[in-house]
Amino acid sequence: MSIRPGSSVPPERICLARGSIYLDRDLCAAYFSGTTALAAVVRGGRAYLLPLRGPAAGGLLLKVRNARGDRVVHADDFLLTLGIPGNAPERWVGVRWAPDMAGLLLEEVAPMDAN
């Protein structure tokens, strides 16, 4: 099933492990099609992944992880701001499209200074 921004489908899940963010192929196709990099930002005490477009956009490289097309973003500094060190156990968190930010909101996580 394809999930599109603004749909009423329950939130997708991503994996946070070893200083990286692991994203399913279908989730990337739905929200980050044509995207080669992401911005990982904190706004208003919430964490987001925002798509970046164009060669000069910078950001965190959205790498192909396997032949299936799953993706990975190495984001150890960003995860540390969320209180998740590189040696933390694997953690699955819900994400949902946030139209006001034009990106994915990471649910169930908050910056350390937001508590």
Legacy VTK file of the C-alpha trace (Angstrom):
# vtk DataFile Version 3.0
C-alpha trace
ASCII
DATASET POLYDATA
POINTS 115 float
0.000 0.000 0.000
1.295 3.430 -0.898
1.106 6.123 1.755
0.707 9.691 0.543
1.068 12.938 2.479
-2.235 13.921 4.064
-3.706 10.410 4.086
-5.548 9.058 7.110
-3.467 5.864 7.238
-1.882 5.108 10.658
1.664 6.387 11.095
4.572 4.632 9.455
7.574 3.551 11.498
11.292 4.113 11.042
14.232 2.539 12.830
16.840 4.493 14.802
19.994 2.433 15.373
23.792 2.772 15.370
23.678 6.527 14.797
21.517 6.160 11.695
17.914 6.489 10.582
16.607 3.547 8.535
13.711 4.204 6.160
11.626 1.702 4.220
11.559 1.914 0.413
7.805 2.536 0.328
7.998 5.312 2.901
10.749 7.018 0.864
8.747 6.645 -2.353
5.715 8.229 -0.700
7.414 11.156 1.028
10.921 11.597 -0.405
10.598 10.642 -4.079
13.450 12.195 -6.043
15.163 13.335 -2.850
18.868 12.686 -2.347
19.328 14.457 0.993
17.375 15.278 4.133
17.539 17.980 6.741
17.117 16.679 10.293
15.792 19.585 12.348
14.200 20.380 15.682
11.436 23.001 15.750
9.111 23.755 18.626
10.395 20.812 20.658
9.678 18.321 17.863
12.021 16.447 15.509
11.503 16.432 11.727
13.028 15.001 8.564
12.681 17.434 5.675
13.377 16.653 2.007
16.061 18.717 0.289
16.237 19.106 -3.465
19.033 20.082 -5.800
22.779 19.490 -5.850
23.589 22.503 -3.661
21.011 21.705 -0.986
23.479 20.062 1.405
22.009 18.095 4.289
22.306 14.431 5.200
22.768 12.039 2.293
19.859 9.630 1.788
21.785 6.491 0.822
20.428 3.340 -0.792
20.850 0.566 1.775
20.032 -2.588 -0.163
18.759 -3.986 -3.491
15.155 -3.574 -2.311
15.675 0.195 -2.206
15.457 0.784 1.531
17.371 3.897 2.602
19.618 4.999 5.445
20.680 8.415 6.717
23.740 8.673 8.954
22.641 11.175 11.593
24.569 10.490 14.793
24.784 14.167 15.845
21.060 14.691 15.275
20.158 11.542 17.205
22.384 12.686 20.073
20.287 15.885 20.334
17.323 13.548 20.829
19.143 11.697 23.613
19.821 8.647 21.448
23.546 7.741 21.471
25.093 5.629 18.728
25.281 2.601 21.019
21.602 2.768 22.076
19.436 -0.282 21.356
17.506 -0.329 18.090
14.376 1.787 18.423
11.312 1.963 16.173
9.384 5.245 16.172
6.274 6.404 14.414
6.414 9.128 11.792
3.690 11.136 10.124
3.577 13.805 7.472
3.517 17.328 8.914
2.151 19.604 6.172
3.107 22.767 8.060
6.778 21.672 7.945
6.570 19.820 4.592
8.342 16.883 6.210
8.062 13.868 8.482
7.479 14.370 12.193
9.256 11.814 14.359
6.779 10.849 17.045
7.747 9.413 20.444
11.038 11.358 20.497
11.871 14.834 21.746
15.046 16.876 22.038
16.783 16.512 25.380
16.246 20.196 26.241
12.487 19.968 25.465
11.725 17.789 28.511
LINES 1 116
115 0 1 2 3 4 5 6 7 8 9 10 11 12 13 14 15 16 17 18 19 20 21 22 23 24 25 26 27 28 29 30 31 32 33 34 35 36 37 38 39 40 41 42 43 44 45 46 47 48 49 50 51 52 53 54 55 56 57 58 59 60 61 62 63 64 65 66 67 68 69 70 71 72 73 74 75 76 77 78 79 80 81 82 83 84 85 86 87 88 89 90 91 92 93 94 95 96 97 98 99 100 101 102 103 104 105 106 107 108 109 110 111 112 113 114
